[in-house]
Amino acid sequence: MKALLAAIALAASAASAMAQMTPVGVWRSVDDKTGESKAEIRIAESGGALAGRIEKTLRKDAKPDAACDECTDERKGKPIAGLEIIRGGKKAEGKDVWEGGRILDPENGKEYRASFTPVDGGKKLEVRGYLGPFWRTQTWMRVQ
């Protein structure tokens, strides 16, 4: 009986860990240059593609009514809180990476090709933005 309970507990914890190996959830973005927490981003998946919005900004100097003044598309002038910054990205076959998405940097209005890779058992998310042959990676921390 104890062996059966142990097996059930192990299976449940493994299933829970596997469920976390996805970019879906709430993440705290961290500036890769300063180490400062910047924002909390909620990533959802719909029809197999990712979508992510800024839930709240965490920067000390953030203005509550800040807007994406640098954006050049329909997001121009929209409030930073609630702004969709991740569009697309689908799970690569046989890998724990979501590729083919786009990510917006609301500070400069630039949009980059992006990939999203859960690491450390899904506790962290490597967010890599690409511009031509150049790339930059940030590691975000799971909030929930």
ABEGO torsion letter per residue (X at the ends): XAAAAAAAAAAAAAAAAAAABBABEBBBBBBAAAGBBABBBBBBBBGGBBBBBBABBABAABBAABBBAABABAABGBBABGBBABBEEBBBBGBBBBBGBBBBBAAAGBBBBBBBBBBGGGABBBBBBBBEABBBBBBBBBAX
